[in-house]
Amino acid sequence: MYQEQGNLNKAKDLFEEALKIKERTVGKESESYAITLNNLGGVYLNQGDFKWNNGVIKEAKEDWKKAKE
């Protein structure tokens, strides 16, 4: 919602907090974690931070593959 409204900093903060919670509760190899990580990467992409985004997308892809195993 915040991302769609253009409030990228708020969206980034919430996705980062969600990642911390998901890492503790469902683990980094869960589908839910990978989706949230991908969404966070989208925020960074919209902010023009392509270097960080590329790393996040790669991590999300790896986590997604592990979650599907």
Buried (B, 14 or more C-beta within 10 A) or exposed (E): EBBEEEEBEBBBEBBEEBBEEBBEEEEBBBEBBBBBBBBBBBBBBBBEBEEBBEEBBEBBBBBBEBBEE
